[in-house]
Amino acid sequence: AGIGDEHGLIASLADLSGTSAWSDVVNATVPGGALSTFYGETNTDNIIAQSTTGAAELCGAYSNGGFDDWYLPAIWELDMCYNAALWVNSILGDTDGFHFSFYWSSTEATATAAWYKNFETGLKNDDAAKGNPARVRAVRRF
């Protein structure tokens, strides 16, 4: 969806991974940047251009519901997922709902770290080492 005709953000019906690294490139900034706090799709595209495995690749390769425009959410988009977690979890249940754990965003912080959100405490931080494992949930705008 183009800017101006978006209606909302939808998350995949389950985590794509519980133990994915952010990227397999853990000591270099993403060429073209992955600094957007609002637009995870651009971040994801740029991460995929640099990396061969990781959270962005999982989301970029995901296809469901006839859609293949899924991506790793930027930190603001991940905040929106957190804010809706009570409702999402009441529908999806304990297995497929959001877990009280760390989730990757597509927002890069430094050459060695990226932003993540703790779904237990609600806190977000920009100091997660890119090689650390965290949960991955794809999103798409509609």
TAZI-V561992 format. One record per residue. N is the residue number from 0. SS is DSSP state (H for helix, E for strand, - for the rest). PHI is phi in radians with two decimals (999 if undefined). OMEGA is omega in whole degrees, 0 to 359 (999 if undefined). Layout:
BEGIN
N:SS:PHI:OMEGA
N:SS:PHI:OMEGA
END
This chain:
BEGIN
0:-:999:178
1:-:-1.41:178
2:-:-1.09:181
3:-:1.83:177
4:-:-2.03:177
5:-:-1.51:181
6:-:-2.05:180
7:-:3.05:181
8:E:-2.12:178
9:E:-2.16:179
10:E:-1.82:175
11:-:-1.05:185
12:-:-1.32:177
13:-:-2.76:174
14:-:-1.12:176
15:-:-1.48:178
16:E:-2.82:174
17:E:-1.89:187
18:E:-2.48:183
19:E:-1.53:168
20:-:-1.30:177
21:-:-1.16:183
22:-:-2.80:172
23:-:-1.57:173
24:-:-1.82:191
25:-:-1.90:182
26:-:-2.48:178
27:-:-2.61:177
28:-:-1.24:181
29:-:-1.32:176
30:-:-1.05:183
31:-:1.50:174
32:-:1.54:171
33:-:-2.41:187
34:-:-1.74:182
35:-:-1.14:175
36:-:-1.56:184
37:-:-2.01:188
38:-:-2.04:182
39:H:-1.18:182
40:H:-1.11:178
41:H:-1.13:177
42:H:-0.98:183
43:H:-1.05:179
44:H:-1.01:182
45:H:-1.24:177
46:H:-1.12:181
47:H:-1.09:179
48:H:-1.17:181
49:H:-1.69:195
50:-:-2.00:178
51:-:-1.94:177
52:-:-2.47:177
53:-:2.50:185
54:H:-1.06:181
55:H:-1.11:180
56:H:-1.11:178
57:H:-1.04:182
58:H:-1.23:180
59:H:-1.13:180
60:H:-1.55:184
61:-:-1.27:176
62:-:-2.43:179
63:E:-2.81:177
64:-:1.15:182
65:-:1.41:181
66:E:-2.05:178
67:-:-2.25:181
68:-:-1.83:179
69:-:-1.34:180
70:E:-2.69:176
71:E:-1.37:186
72:-:-1.17:169
73:-:-1.20:186
74:H:-1.07:178
75:H:-1.14:178
76:H:-1.15:177
77:H:-1.17:173
78:H:-1.05:179
79:H:-1.11:176
80:H:-1.09:179
81:H:-1.06:181
82:H:-1.10:180
83:-:-1.71:187
84:H:-1.03:179
85:H:-1.03:181
86:H:-1.24:179
87:H:-1.05:182
88:H:-1.19:178
89:H:-1.20:179
90:H:-1.61:186
91:H:-1.49:179
92:H:1.43:186
93:H:-1.18:184
94:H:-1.29:185
95:H:-1.76:178
96:-:-1.21:177
97:-:-1.16:181
98:-:-1.67:175
99:-:-1.33:187
100:-:-2.72:179
101:E:-1.56:177
102:E:-2.11:176
103:E:-1.30:165
104:E:-1.88:177
105:E:-1.57:184
106:E:-1.47:179
107:E:-1.38:177
108:-:-1.82:181
109:-:-2.52:178
110:-:-1.09:184
111:-:-2.03:185
112:E:-2.43:177
113:E:-2.40:179
114:E:-1.34:174
115:E:-2.44:179
116:E:-2.22:177
117:E:-1.59:183
118:-:-1.39:173
119:-:-1.56:184
120:-:-1.76:184
121:-:1.50:181
122:-:-1.41:174
123:E:-2.10:182
124:E:-2.42:180
125:E:-1.96:186
126:E:-2.10:180
127:E:-1.40:177
128:E:-1.06:185
129:-:-1.01:180
130:-:-1.51:180
131:-:-1.20:177
132:-:-1.43:174
133:E:-2.72:181
134:E:-1.37:182
135:E:-2.31:175
136:-:-2.26:179
137:E:-1.41:174
138:E:-2.34:172
139:E:-2.65:175
140:E:-1.63:178
141:-:-2.36:999
END
